Amino acid sequence: MDAWEGWQVKPSPNGDNRRDQQGRFAAGNPGGPGNPHAAQVGRLRSALLNAVTEEDMRAVVSTLVDQAKAGSVASARVLFDRVLGKPIEADLIARIEALEGQIRGGAG
């Protein structure tokens, strides 16, 4: 049975769309256009990195810690998420480590 049975138009093999008989990208297909904003985002990241010093980062982190200590739940959450990882990520890491222990024959 033909995989394209029931379809009105089959993909053109290695025609203008550079696809094979099964509709997959063929060798030499350049792929999509990519992210049209990637270059701009790269320039903005570079500008931000050039504008922020290590001392700026220390000051921002110090303020974040002070706010968390003063009872700001939002600041504490940001701080914990950045330092410890988001809860699901931390749980995932623990589960992976336990599985690796089992694979190696340990108690995990």
Buried (B, 14 or more C-beta within 10 A) or exposed (E): EEEEEEEEEBBEEBEEEBBEEEBEEBEEEEEEEEEEEEEEEEEEEEEEEEEEEEEEEEEEEEEBBEBBEEEBEEBBEBBBEEEEEEEEEEEEEEEEEEEEEEEEEEEE
